Amino acid sequence: MLRSLTASLCFAAGLSALPACRSAELPEVQETVEPFTKLERRRNPNTGTRWKEWEVLVYPDGRKLKHGTEFTWHPNDQLEQERFFDHGEVTGRMRTWYNDGTLRSEYTFGTSDRATPMRFWHPDGSPSAAGDAINGRRVGPWRYYHPGGALAESGPYVDGRRQGEWTEFHPDGSPAARGTYVNGKKVGQWERWPCTPQGGE
């Protein structure tokens, strides 16, 4: 209807006014091209088995962003890792496995100010480490375990680094050492205790 009105005005104004009337016409609307999802795969160059598979968003200018699920596999074709991306950022639950299918780690990426539990396991299925993290950076108290589940170390993290007093333990549960970390490094004098042989005094 707008184009018809423009044409009528041009006709009424005469041929000399046509250039001005044409310039008043609405510009052409260009169609917006949306990104599309593509599945990409890689194979292990040594075994020929599948190695990695992930989803990406492909933009009209050629840019690619991981968006969706990403999987990796061990050379024996056992699932090794599963994680999720949202426009290039890791989000949600991430899990890893040993090559026999035993769960190795589990963690859920949250917001930048919210700590979420992070857990690790030894190949025998016993706990290896446990604590909280903020988007992968360890915070607060953490505990590490010997194979079989006996406590090995405990102490706090600050922004991904060991900070403050930590205690180490022998596999029998007795204390092995105690001291201080600053920015992830041992400092000062550490107390140490030898492991008492079973049945000894």
Backbone as CSV, one residue per row, in Angstrom:
resi,resn,N_x,N_y,N_z,CA_x,CA_y,CA_z,C_x,C_y,C_z
1,MET,0.834,-1.199,0.000,0.000,0.000,0.000,0.868,1.248,0.000
2,LEU,2.014,1.203,0.712,2.921,2.345,0.769,3.538,2.613,-0.591
3,ARG,3.904,1.546,-1.319,4.487,1.719,-2.649,3.468,2.330,-3.610
4,SER,2.184,1.919,-3.491,1.130,2.458,-4.350,0.957,3.952,-4.094
5,LEU,1.004,4.355,-2.820,0.870,5.759,-2.460,2.035,6.565,-3.012
6,THR,3.248,6.016,-2.940,4.433,6.700,-3.473,4.304,6.896,-4.973
7,ALA,3.848,5.850,-5.690,3.679,5.937,-7.136,2.658,7.000,-7.503
8,SER,1.586,7.098,-6.749,0.541,8.089,-7.035,1.077,9.495,-6.861
9,LEU,1.862,9.716,-5.824,2.435,11.039,-5.580,3.394,11.434,-6.685
10,CYS,4.191,10.479,-7.157,5.130,10.758,-8.229,4.397,11.153,-9.505
11,PHE,3.342,10.436,-9.826,2.567,10.728,-11.019,1.966,12.128,-10.932
12,ALA,1.465,12.484,-9.733,0.839,13.786,-9.563,1.869,14.911,-9.656
13,ALA,3.072,14.684,-9.255,4.092,15.728,-9.255,4.723,15.938,-10.617
14,GLY,4.528,14.993,-11.527,5.101,15.126,-12.855,6.404,14.394,-12.993
15,LEU,6.865,14.237,-14.233,8.057,13.449,-14.502,9.305,14.068,-13.881
16,SER,9.362,15.420,-13.763,10.550,16.075,-13.219,10.795,15.734,-11.760
17,ALA,9.783,15.302,-11.078,9.923,14.981,-9.649,10.242,13.519,-9.413
18,LEU,10.335,12.698,-10.469,10.542,11.263,-10.308,11.814,10.905,-9.542
19,PRO,12.961,11.548,-9.816,14.165,11.161,-9.058,13.983,11.331,-7.551
20,ALA,13.368,12.439,-7.136,13.161,12.651,-5.708,12.199,11.631,-5.145
21,CYS,11.202,11.266,-5.910,10.229,10.289,-5.425,10.853,8.925,-5.281
22,ARG,11.737,8.566,-6.239,12.389,7.267,-6.165,13.283,7.171,-4.919
23,SER,13.931,8.286,-4.580,14.819,8.262,-3.419,14.047,8.105,-2.122
24,ALA,12.765,8.379,-2.140,11.961,8.265,-0.930,11.420,6.857,-0.727
25,GLU,11.675,5.962,-1.697,11.174,4.594,-1.558,11.887,3.875,-0.420
26,LEU,11.213,2.895,0.189,11.790,2.127,1.295,12.973,1.303,0.809
27,PRO,14.054,1.194,1.633,15.210,0.371,1.230,14.844,-1.105,1.227
28,GLU,15.602,-1.862,0.434,15.387,-3.303,0.382,15.795,-3.924,1.717
29,VAL,15.012,-4.846,2.252,15.304,-5.544,3.506,16.134,-6.774,3.200
30,GLN,17.357,-6.848,3.780,18.223,-7.996,3.554,17.885,-9.123,4.519
31,GLU,17.908,-10.314,4.009,17.569,-11.488,4.819,18.712,-11.801,5.784
32,THR,18.392,-12.030,7.063,19.383,-12.365,8.083,19.718,-13.849,8.018
33,VAL,21.020,-14.171,7.953,21.465,-15.555,7.896,21.848,-16.003,9.305
34,GLU,21.181,-17.000,9.829,21.434,-17.502,11.174,22.540,-18.550,11.154
35,PRO,23.306,-18.697,12.262,24.293,-19.777,12.338,23.607,-21.132,12.352
36,PHE,24.319,-22.153,11.902,23.759,-23.500,11.896,24.652,-24.430,12.702
37,THR,24.065,-25.529,13.202,24.789,-26.502,14.029,25.420,-27.573,13.144
38,LYS,26.669,-27.918,13.468,27.400,-28.928,12.712,28.081,-29.887,13.673
39,LEU,28.087,-31.164,13.342,28.765,-32.180,14.155,30.130,-32.455,13.537
40,GLU,31.189,-32.317,14.354,32.539,-32.573,13.863,33.122,-33.786,14.572
41,ARG,33.943,-34.553,13.848,34.517,-35.787,14.384,35.990,-35.889,14.026
42,ARG,36.747,-36.549,14.917,38.143,-36.881,14.654,38.383,-38.325,15.072
43,ARG,39.292,-38.999,14.346,39.647,-40.378,14.693,41.061,-40.443,15.218
44,ASN,41.335,-41.431,16.075,42.670,-41.631,16.617,43.618,-42.008,15.476
45,PRO,44.704,-41.220,15.247,45.588,-41.511,14.114,46.349,-42.824,14.242
46,ASN,46.463,-43.344,15.467,47.209,-44.588,15.683,46.347,-45.829,15.572
47,THR,45.117,-45.756,16.059,44.251,-46.938,16.084,43.125,-46.892,15.059
48,GLY,42.814,-45.693,14.555,41.708,-45.573,13.619,40.350,-45.548,14.296
49,THR,40.333,-45.711,15.623,39.063,-45.670,16.347,38.646,-44.222,16.573
50,ARG,37.406,-44.020,16.937,36.935,-42.657,17.186,37.691,-42.061,18.367
51,TRP,37.959,-40.769,18.277,38.740,-40.087,19.310,37.968,-38.913,19.908
52,LYS,37.334,-38.095,19.056,36.675,-36.909,19.553,35.475,-36.558,18.668
53,GLU,34.417,-36.085,19.333,33.207,-35.687,18.607,32.585,-34.518,19.344
54,TRP,32.234,-33.448,18.618,31.660,-32.277,19.273,30.752,-31.520,18.309
55,GLU,29.856,-30.720,18.897,28.935,-29.909,18.119,29.414,-28.457,18.102
56,VAL,29.257,-27.803,16.959,29.666,-26.410,16.840,28.562,-25.593,16.174
57,LEU,28.545,-24.313,16.477,27.739,-23.341,15.745,28.636,-22.713,14.690
58,VAL,28.199,-22.769,13.426,28.964,-22.188,12.330,28.277,-20.904,11.889
59,TYR,29.018,-19.786,11.926,28.463,-18.480,11.582,28.739,-18.147,10.118
60,PRO,27.958,-17.230,9.545,28.151,-16.866,8.133,29.561,-16.393,7.802
61,ASP,30.282,-15.795,8.776,31.633,-15.313,8.513,32.688,-16.399,8.699
62,GLY,32.249,-17.650,8.973,33.177,-18.770,9.109,33.575,-19.095,10.534
63,ARG,33.224,-18.250,11.483,33.559,-18.524,12.887,32.846,-19.783,13.369
64,LYS,33.514,-20.502,14.292,32.923,-21.692,14.902,33.008,-21.584,16.417
65,LEU,31.923,-21.938,17.095,31.902,-21.986,18.550,31.343,-23.331,18.983
66,LYS,32.034,-23.965,19.942,31.496,-25.218,20.467,30.168,-24.927,21.157
67,HIS,29.172,-25.725,20.817,27.833,-25.504,21.365,27.100,-26.837,21.367
68,GLY,26.985,-27.434,22.553,26.387,-28.756,22.653,27.332,-29.717,23.348
69,THR,27.177,-31.002,23.076,27.942,-32.043,23.763,29.260,-32.321,23.059
70,GLU,30.304,-32.552,23.869,31.600,-32.985,23.348,31.976,-34.304,24.024
71,PHE,32.403,-35.295,23.228,32.839,-36.591,23.740,34.267,-36.852,23.279
72,THR,35.062,-37.528,24.139,36.340,-38.087,23.717,36.395,-39.539,24.165
73,TRP,37.187,-40.375,23.432,37.276,-41.797,23.713,38.726,-42.218,23.907
74,HIS,38.936,-43.256,24.736,40.245,-43.890,24.881,40.559,-44.671,23.603
75,PRO,41.855,-45.044,23.388,42.193,-45.835,22.202,41.443,-47.160,22.098
76,ASN,40.976,-47.701,23.232,40.211,-48.951,23.192,38.722,-48.715,22.926
77,ASP,38.359,-47.482,22.538,36.998,-47.083,22.191,36.081,-46.972,23.409
78,GLN,36.674,-46.918,24.600,35.901,-46.673,25.810,35.760,-45.157,26.005
79,LEU,34.555,-44.708,26.361,34.323,-43.288,26.575,35.273,-42.743,27.641
80,GLU,35.936,-41.605,27.338,36.898,-41.003,28.248,36.368,-39.741,28.921
81,GLN,35.655,-38.889,28.159,35.172,-37.630,28.717,33.891,-37.180,28.042
82,GLU,33.037,-36.560,28.850,31.798,-35.969,28.350,31.643,-34.598,29.002
83,ARG,31.442,-33.577,28.176,31.194,-32.244,28.723,30.312,-31.456,27.752
84,PHE,29.828,-30.297,28.220,28.859,-29.520,27.455,29.343,-28.082,27.287
85,PHE,28.995,-27.497,26.136,29.362,-26.116,25.840,28.120,-25.297,25.510
86,ASP,28.174,-24.017,25.880,27.124,-23.064,25.525,27.800,-21.857,24.895
87,HIS,27.743,-21.777,23.554,28.387,-20.693,22.823,29.860,-20.537,23.214
88,GLY,30.577,-21.652,23.229,32.008,-21.645,23.482,32.434,-21.761,24.922
89,GLU,31.497,-21.686,25.867,31.824,-21.771,27.294,31.402,-23.121,27.860
90,VAL,32.317,-23.746,28.639,31.977,-25.006,29.292,30.897,-24.759,30.329
91,THR,29.890,-25.612,30.360,28.789,-25.434,31.309,28.233,-26.808,31.692
92,GLY,27.506,-26.854,32.786,26.859,-28.103,33.185,27.837,-29.167,33.669
93,ARG,27.407,-30.415,33.614,28.181,-31.519,34.191,29.269,-32.015,33.251
94,MET,30.442,-32.254,33.812,31.555,-32.865,33.089,31.946,-34.143,33.819
95,ARG,32.131,-35.229,33.060,32.548,-36.499,33.646,33.695,-37.092,32.839
96,THR,34.595,-37.818,33.532,35.661,-38.561,32.864,35.680,-39.990,33.393
97,TRP,36.239,-40.918,32.562,36.286,-42.332,32.909,37.670,-42.899,32.610
98,TYR,38.063,-43.928,33.384,39.249,-44.708,33.052,38.930,-45.587,31.846
99,ASN,39.979,-46.208,31.263,39.743,-46.972,30.024,39.018,-48.296,30.235
100,ASP,38.711,-48.638,31.502,37.882,-49.823,31.746,36.428,-49.452,32.050
101,GLY,36.114,-48.140,31.963,34.750,-47.694,32.211,34.483,-47.212,33.622
102,THR,35.489,-47.312,34.509,35.320,-46.828,35.878,35.304,-45.308,35.901
103,LEU,34.352,-44.726,36.620,34.260,-43.276,36.706,35.513,-42.702,37.360
104,ARG,36.094,-41.669,36.736,37.325,-41.054,37.233,37.064,-39.712,37.908
105,SER,36.167,-38.890,37.348,35.879,-37.589,37.943,34.487,-37.123,37.545
106,GLU,33.937,-36.210,38.357,32.629,-35.642,38.067,32.571,-34.238,38.651
107,TYR,32.108,-33.304,37.829,32.047,-31.917,38.274,30.981,-31.181,37.477
108,THR,30.287,-30.241,38.119,29.288,-29.430,37.443,29.720,-27.974,37.454
109,PHE,29.909,-27.397,36.268,30.266,-25.992,36.151,29.050,-25.143,36.472
110,GLY,29.219,-24.182,37.397,28.116,-23.318,37.788,28.382,-21.884,37.386
111,THR,27.896,-20.955,38.173,28.131,-19.539,37.907,29.478,-19.116,38.474
112,SER,29.905,-17.894,38.143,31.224,-17.427,38.548,31.347,-17.166,40.047
113,ASP,30.235,-17.156,40.780,30.297,-16.884,42.215,29.714,-18.014,43.063
114,ARG,29.485,-19.170,42.453,28.860,-20.281,43.179,29.735,-21.527,43.107
115,ALA,30.134,-22.025,44.281,30.964,-23.226,44.347,30.104,-24.469,44.203
116,THR,30.631,-25.459,43.472,29.927,-26.725,43.275,30.884,-27.879,43.555
117,PRO,30.374,-29.055,43.954,31.238,-30.173,44.330,32.027,-30.732,43.149
118,MET,33.286,-31.090,43.426,34.152,-31.761,42.458,34.648,-33.041,43.109
119,ARG,34.563,-34.175,42.370,34.927,-35.472,42.932,35.833,-36.240,41.983
120,PHE,36.798,-36.991,42.573,37.698,-37.845,41.800,37.746,-39.229,42.451
121,TRP,38.040,-40.274,41.611,38.126,-41.638,42.105,39.385,-42.317,41.571
122,HIS,39.948,-43.243,42.367,41.063,-44.079,41.934,40.547,-45.151,40.969
123,PRO,41.455,-45.808,40.232,41.019,-46.881,39.322,40.266,-48.015,40.004
124,ASP,40.521,-48.214,41.322,39.802,-49.278,42.026,38.410,-48.849,42.479
125,GLY,38.019,-47.607,42.159,36.690,-47.119,42.520,36.628,-46.397,43.843
126,SER,37.720,-46.422,44.626,37.737,-45.711,45.905,37.952,-44.221,45.660
127,PRO,37.525,-43.344,46.591,37.679,-41.900,46.375,39.139,-41.485,46.301
128,SER,39.425,-40.520,45.432,40.766,-39.992,45.264,40.884,-38.577,45.818
129,ALA,39.874,-37.735,45.568,39.882,-36.361,46.061,38.465,-35.818,46.038
130,ALA,38.190,-34.845,46.920,36.856,-34.258,46.979,36.929,-32.868,47.582
131,GLY,36.134,-31.964,47.027,36.056,-30.598,47.521,35.159,-29.784,46.608
132,ASP,35.178,-28.487,46.780,34.369,-27.598,45.949,35.257,-26.806,44.995
133,ALA,34.628,-26.303,43.935,35.339,-25.478,42.963,34.368,-24.468,42.362
134,ILE,34.924,-23.358,41.895,34.147,-22.356,41.177,34.651,-22.332,39.742
135,ASN,33.845,-22.875,38.834,34.237,-22.994,37.424,35.621,-23.615,37.267
136,GLY,35.851,-24.708,37.997,37.081,-25.471,37.860,38.205,-25.075,38.791
137,ARG,38.100,-23.943,39.467,39.143,-23.504,40.394,38.775,-23.929,41.818
138,ARG,39.635,-24.718,42.435,39.331,-25.294,43.744,39.303,-24.223,44.827
139,VAL,38.322,-24.360,45.716,38.158,-23.413,46.819,37.736,-24.173,48.070
140,GLY,38.029,-23.573,49.248,37.575,-24.171,50.496,38.320,-25.447,50.849
141,PRO,37.816,-26.201,51.837,38.506,-27.411,52.290,38.455,-28.534,51.261
142,TRP,39.610,-29.214,51.099,39.718,-30.372,50.205,40.320,-31.542,50.963
143,ARG,39.962,-32.747,50.504,40.497,-33.965,51.086,40.990,-34.872,49.961
144,TYR,42.189,-35.441,50.142,42.761,-36.389,49.184,42.907,-37.743,49.882
145,TYR,42.804,-38.824,49.099,42.760,-40.171,49.675,43.782,-41.090,49.017
146,HIS,44.333,-42.000,49.820,45.160,-43.083,49.300,44.264,-44.070,48.549
147,PRO,44.829,-44.865,47.616,44.034,-45.944,47.019,43.459,-46.842,48.107
148,GLY,42.205,-47.114,48.033,41.525,-47.881,49.066,40.653,-47.017,49.948
149,GLY,40.911,-45.690,49.961,40.005,-44.790,50.657,40.526,-44.135,51.906
150,ALA,41.762,-44.489,52.385,42.294,-43.850,53.597,42.696,-42.409,53.290
151,LEU,42.433,-41.499,54.232,42.741,-40.093,54.041,44.244,-39.890,53.859
152,ALA,44.644,-39.102,52.834,46.050,-38.842,52.542,46.459,-37.410,52.856
153,GLU,45.606,-36.436,52.534,45.895,-35.019,52.780,44.597,-34.274,53.002
154,SER,44.669,-33.195,53.752,43.500,-32.326,53.894,43.951,-30.902,54.182
155,GLY,43.194,-29.941,53.654,43.503,-28.535,53.863,42.707,-27.659,52.914
156,PRO,42.850,-26.331,53.042,42.041,-25.405,52.245,42.714,-24.939,50.955
157,TYR,41.851,-24.558,49.997,42.264,-23.888,48.761,41.686,-22.479,48.749
158,VAL,42.424,-21.565,48.127,41.927,-20.218,47.854,42.213,-19.913,46.381
159,ASP,41.155,-19.743,45.609,41.286,-19.405,44.187,42.209,-20.363,43.440
160,GLY,42.024,-21.658,43.686,42.753,-22.666,42.933,44.125,-23.027,43.467
161,ARG,44.568,-22.425,44.583,45.872,-22.734,45.142,45.751,-23.127,46.611
162,ARG,46.626,-24.049,47.021,46.651,-24.426,48.436,47.082,-23.227,49.271
163,GLN,46.346,-23.004,50.353,46.614,-21.835,51.192,46.260,-22.164,52.638
164,GLY,47.205,-21.934,53.556,46.926,-22.206,54.957,47.487,-23.537,55.404
165,GLU,46.959,-24.041,56.525,47.500,-25.255,57.135,46.968,-26.520,56.458
166,TRP,47.914,-27.417,56.114,47.571,-28.722,55.537,48.183,-29.827,56.393
167,THR,47.495,-30.969,56.383,47.981,-32.141,57.109,48.048,-33.327,56.163
168,GLU,49.160,-34.049,56.226,49.335,-35.266,55.434,49.241,-36.478,56.363
169,PHE,48.751,-37.601,55.812,48.521,-38.807,56.624,49.156,-40.021,55.963
170,HIS,49.631,-40.940,56.813,50.085,-42.239,56.337,48.869,-43.097,55.971
171,PRO,49.084,-44.145,55.165,47.955,-45.013,54.792,47.224,-45.637,55.973
172,ASP,47.915,-45.750,57.151,47.246,-46.330,58.310,46.409,-45.304,59.075
173,GLY,46.392,-44.041,58.577,45.581,-43.004,59.211,46.329,-42.117,60.177
174,SER,47.568,-42.471,60.527,48.348,-41.643,61.454,48.912,-40.429,60.716
175,PRO,49.118,-39.285,61.424,49.631,-38.088,60.758,51.054,-38.282,60.261
176,ALA,51.338,-37.744,59.072,52.673,-37.850,58.482,53.382,-36.508,58.488
177,ALA,52.640,-35.430,58.277,53.259,-34.102,58.247,52.191,-33.035,58.415
178,ARG,52.624,-31.882,58.920,51.704,-30.753,59.060,52.482,-29.456,58.871
179,GLY,51.909,-28.543,58.065,52.584,-27.283,57.820,51.711,-26.332,57.021
180,THR,52.348,-25.302,56.483,51.601,-24.212,55.847,51.942,-24.083,54.364
181,TYR,50.909,-23.788,53.588,51.059,-23.423,52.173,50.750,-21.943,52.011
182,VAL,51.503,-21.271,51.124,51.210,-19.900,50.710,51.261,-19.864,49.181
183,ASN,50.142,-19.518,48.573,50.053,-19.474,47.109,50.505,-20.777,46.452
184,GLY,50.106,-21.896,47.067,50.382,-23.195,46.473,51.740,-23.785,46.774
185,LYS,52.567,-23.129,47.608,53.902,-23.633,47.914,54.079,-23.826,49.410
186,LYS,54.810,-24.878,49.786,55.092,-25.120,51.191,56.060,-24.058,51.708
187,VAL,55.756,-23.527,52.895,56.622,-22.516,53.491,56.869,-22.859,54.961
188,GLY,57.952,-22.283,55.513,58.222,-22.448,56.935,58.606,-23.866,57.314
189,GLN,58.579,-24.087,58.627,58.952,-25.376,59.178,57.753,-26.318,59.229
190,TRP,57.925,-27.523,58.693,56.865,-28.533,58.721,57.186,-29.596,59.770
191,GLU,56.179,-29.967,60.532,56.325,-31.094,61.467,56.150,-32.393,60.679
192,ARG,56.968,-33.384,60.997,56.871,-34.661,60.295,56.953,-35.812,61.296
193,TRP,56.187,-36.879,61.013,56.150,-38.066,61.850,56.336,-39.299,60.994
194,PRO,57.238,-40.191,61.404,57.422,-41.434,60.643,56.228,-42.353,60.806
195,CYS,56.084,-43.219,59.836,54.992,-44.209,59.922,55.390,-45.273,60.937
196,THR,54.545,-45.549,61.892,54.807,-46.581,62.896,54.443,-47.936,62.329
197,PRO,55.424,-48.876,62.249,55.098,-50.215,61.722,53.983,-50.849,62.527
198,GLN,53.125,-51.579,61.824,52.020,-52.225,62.506,52.530,-53.194,63.541
199,GLY,52.054,-53.024,64.759,52.496,-53.900,65.842,53.659,-53.297,66.628
200,GLY,54.248,-52.163,66.116,55.368,-51.528,66.794,54.874,-50.610,67.900
201,GLU,55.804,-50.061,68.648,55.467,-49.169,69.759,55.395,-47.724,69.295
